């Protein structure tokens, strides 16, 4: 039998006051957010910060390194490709940045920890960590090899844990730092033929959200977090080149969006920025309408195979 529980005496008023307080905070926050849309955001300086970027040997990692180099950050570049990381380092040194390059396989936990110890010993405490390294295989789930699934999770999400565990203690001690998680719009919506990749990016978004909340509860307001969720970046890894609704971006333009997010301490950065409205709108669509939109992209999705 369903029973109604009557609140104990003395508990009703605190509940009402809590609801009233939170309602006022919500209204104030919405008004504040509306006003700040018309106020230029204050940008912080990253000059002299020690910035570690994984997957820095090509694509978005290289473009991001160059953005930091132009702002005179001290760069620590990790990549599995020695020639790639050396080329990135050379380009960054041309604009006057101090650069340290390392060959690191981000799917290997012990290799990450060993390289992290060397960075801390030879360079110093990393204050900005950009977890950018990623791998992708586009195929049907049942055609995806077990080792490909393992590699995608090792690099796309588990490496975030090992790098963060290595460098976060110094950030907490100093109450200063910034952790950047490179995810994807695939971390918000499922895409056919990328089941494993999409799952790993959903995990990356969850990692960012939970870490952000944890740092807040620990009172470490000096440590910022940013999650980048771009659409398709033309780096050579992703085969899809043309789609009706999802734009294909250059690594350079995406890196500029990311840098703007870091300098202004944005928590979630979509690239291009308008794509977040499409994602939010899609959540309110009936299933039939949502499937119709997916069907309109069938040709583009089959290009992934």
Secondary structure, DSSP 4 states (H G I P E B T S, - for coil): ---PPPPPTTSHHHHHHHHHHHHHHHHHHHHHHHHHTTSPPP----TT-EEEEETTTSHHHHHHHHHHHHTT-EEEEEES-HHHHHHHHHHHHTTT--EEEEE--TT-HHHHHHHHHHHHHHT---SEEEE-------S-GGGS-HHHHHHHHIIIIIHHHHHHHHHHHHHHHHT-EEEEEE--GGGTS--TT-HHHHHHHHHHHHHHHHHHHHHHHTT-TTEEEEEEEESEE-SSS------SSSPEE-HHHHHHHHHHHHHTT-SEEEESTTHHHHHHHHTTS-HHHHHHHHHHTHHHHHTT-
